[in-house]
C-alpha cells in the first residue's frame, strides 16, 4: 500500500488514508491490488490489472452490441425515412423497444440459447436498436423537402439523394440516437457477469468479494467509460457533420 | 456464498419463470417428510398467552418457511405471535433483533460466523455442533443467544447431471481428480474469488477446471440442462433436487470446502426469560424433522408447487404430528 501510494502520489495523493471516506477507498481499490474479502488469502482483487481486463471486456461487449444495432437499425431507418413511409412502424418499434425489460430479455435468451457473448451481444443490441432506428427515421424524413427537390432537379438518383443530401443533413439527429444507444448499452453491460461474460459489472454485482469500495469503484469506472464514449462520439459527430452545417449551427 | 445466494439478484425472479416452465411437468410427487407422528404433540400452555413474540425471517423461500414453522409451533404452544418474515438481509435481520423489533429469527451458522463475526469461511467448523458452539459464544458477547441447530445444513455444493456422474464415475468431489481439466464449471460470479467455492476446490482438492463461467444463480440448473455446464454450483436444499431426484446429483464434499449452514434460531436472553421454557423447547422440537430431504421438499412445495409458505409450514407440523 505504501509503495503504491508513493507511486501514485502525484495523481491521487494519499487517498488510502481514507480522507475521502468510501470514495478514497474506491480509488484505492482501482489503483491497488488487495486481498479478496472472501478469498482466505488466496486471491487478490482490484488494482489496474483487473480493472484493465474488465474494462476491455466491457468495451468489447459494448462495441459489438452497438455495431450489431447500427447494422440492423440504420439501413431500415434510412430506407423508411427516405421513402417517408412506415412512420408508425418505425416509431412503434422504437418505443416498444424501450419498454423491453433487459433483465427479462437476457434471462429469456439465456434460457433459449444459453449463456455467453453471443447471447449477450444480441440482448444488448435490442437496447441500441430503438434510438438508432427512431432517430435515423426522424432525421432523414425531416430533411428540408426543398433541398431534396433541388437535388432531384439536379438529376440525382434516389441513392444519391440519400447519400449526398439526406444523410449529411441528418447526421446530428442520427448521431444523437447512436449516442443514446451507446450509453444504454455500456450501462447495461454491467449485468454481463450474470450470463458468463466478466465486465466491470463484476465489481458491482459481487459485493461480498469486493466490498462497498469495489461496488463504488465499479460504478465510477462505468460512469467514466460512458462519459469517455459520449465525448468520443461527440467528436466523431463533429467530424462527420458537413462544414456548412457546422457553420450554420454557430 | 450463502449471502450472495440470498441477496436475490434481480434476474433471479425472471429466470425462475423460465426454470419453472422447464420443470412444470414434474411437481414434487412423493412426500419427502418424515413418517407420520414422529414429533411430540405441542401442548398449549395458558401461561404463555401473556407473552407476545415477533418472529422474523429473511425474505426468501427457505427462511419464510422456517419463520412460519416456528411461528405456528409457538402459536400452538399458546404464545401470541406476530410475524415479520420479509427482512432484506442478515444485516437487516440482526439490526431488527438488536433493536427489539423482532424476538428472534433463523440464521445459518456459517452466515453468522462469516458475516457477523468475521470468521474466514475456511475456518467455519464443518461440524454443526462445533459451529453452533462458536456462533453462540459470539452471539452471547453481543447479548444475544442462539438455540441449537437444525438437522439440515444449507450449503453450496458441486452438482451435475446424474448421467454425467454415472458416465465419469463421480460420487465425491475428490473423484474429479484427473477429470476436472476436461470439465466446465459454472457458478455465481463471486465464486471465483471465494475460498468456499472455486478457490477452495482448487486449493483443498487440487482441481483445475477446463473453464469457469460466471452465471446468475438463477441459471444454475439451466446451464446443466442446456449441456453448457458439466458441473454447476448448486445448493443442498434446492427445490429442484427434490423435484427431480433422478436428474441431478450433488457430489459429496469429502474435504469440507463448503461450510456447514445449519440454521440457528437467534434471539436475546431477556426474551428467553420473559417467554419461559416453552420458547426454546418448542423451537428445538419443531425443527427436529428438518433434514435435507424434508427441507428440499418444503422448498419445492413453495417454489415449484406454488403453495404458500404458511400452508407448507402448517402441513409439515400436521404431518409430523406436532399439531392436529
HADDOCK unambig.tbl for C-alpha pairs under 7 A between the chains (distance, minus, plus):
assign (segid A and resid 36 and name CA) (segid B and resid 193 and name CA) 6.53 0.50 0.50
assign (segid A and resid 38 and name CA) (segid B and resid 193 and name CA) 6.42 0.50 0.50
assign (segid A and resid 38 and name CA) (segid B and resid 194 and name CA) 4.81 0.50 0.50
assign (segid A and resid 38 and name CA) (segid B and resid 195 and name CA) 6.16 0.50 0.50
assign (segid A and resid 39 and name CA) (segid B and resid 193 and name CA) 5.36 0.50 0.50
assign (segid A and resid 39 and name CA) (segid B and resid 194 and name CA) 4.69 0.50 0.50
assign (segid A and resid 39 and name CA) (segid B and resid 195 and name CA) 4.74 0.50 0.50
assign (segid A and resid 39 and name CA) (segid B and resid 199 and name CA) 6.98 0.50 0.50
assign (segid A and resid 40 and name CA) (segid B and resid 120 and name CA) 6.21 0.50 0.50
assign (segid A and resid 40 and name CA) (segid B and resid 195 and name CA) 5.66 0.50 0.50
assign (segid A and resid 43 and name CA) (segid B and resid 193 and name CA) 6.15 0.50 0.50
assign (segid A and resid 103 and name CA) (segid B and resid 11 and name CA) 5.67 0.50 0.50
assign (segid A and resid 104 and name CA) (segid B and resid 11 and name CA) 6.91 0.50 0.50
assign (segid A and resid 104 and name CA) (segid B and resid 14 and name CA) 5.64 0.50 0.50
assign (segid A and resid 107 and name CA) (segid B and resid 11 and name CA) 6.69 0.50 0.50
assign (segid A and resid 107 and name CA) (segid B and resid 14 and name CA) 6.49 0.50 0.50
assign (segid A and resid 107 and name CA) (segid B and resid 15 and name CA) 5.18 0.50 0.50
assign (segid A and resid 108 and name CA) (segid B and resid 15 and name CA) 6.86 0.50 0.50
assign (segid A and resid 108 and name CA) (segid B and resid 18 and name CA) 6.94 0.50 0.50
assign (segid A and resid 111 and name CA) (segid B and resid 18 and name CA) 6.60 0.50 0.50
assign (segid A and resid 111 and name CA) (segid B and resid 222 and name CA) 6.67 0.50 0.50
assign (segid A and resid 114 and name CA) (segid B and resid 226 and name CA) 6.79 0.50 0.50
assign (segid A and resid 193 and name CA) (segid B and resid 189 and name CA) 6.16 0.50 0.50
assign (segid A and resid 193 and name CA) (segid B and resid 214 and name CA) 5.87 0.50 0.50
assign (segid A and resid 193 and name CA) (segid B and resid 215 and name CA) 6.25 0.50 0.50
assign (segid A and resid 194 and name CA) (segid B and resid 189 and name CA) 6.93 0.50 0.50
assign (segid A and resid 194 and name CA) (segid B and resid 214 and name CA) 6.25 0.50 0.50
assign (segid A and resid 194 and name CA) (segid B and resid 215 and name CA) 4.22 0.50 0.50
assign (segid A and resid 194 and name CA) (segid B and resid 216 and name CA) 4.24 0.50 0.50
assign (segid A and resid 195 and name CA) (segid B and resid 214 and name CA) 6.64 0.50 0.50
assign (segid A and resid 195 and name CA) (segid B and resid 215 and name CA) 4.76 0.50 0.50
assign (segid A and resid 195 and name CA) (segid B and resid 216 and name CA) 6.45 0.50 0.50
assign (segid A and resid 196 and name CA) (segid B and resid 213 and name CA) 5.18 0.50 0.50
assign (segid A and resid 196 and name CA) (segid B and resid 214 and name CA) 4.60 0.50 0.50
assign (segid A and resid 196 and name CA) (segid B and resid 215 and name CA) 5.18 0.50 0.50
assign (segid A and resid 202 and name CA) (segid B and resid 189 and name CA) 6.89 0.50 0.50
assign (segid A and resid 206 and name CA) (segid B and resid 189 and name CA) 6.76 0.50 0.50
assign (segid A and resid 206 and name CA) (segid B and resid 190 and name CA) 5.41 0.50 0.50
assign (segid A and resid 208 and name CA) (segid B and resid 4 and name CA) 6.98 0.50 0.50
assign (segid A and resid 209 and name CA) (segid B and resid 190 and name CA) 6.24 0.50 0.50
assign (segid A and resid 209 and name CA) (segid B and resid 193 and name CA) 6.68 0.50 0.50
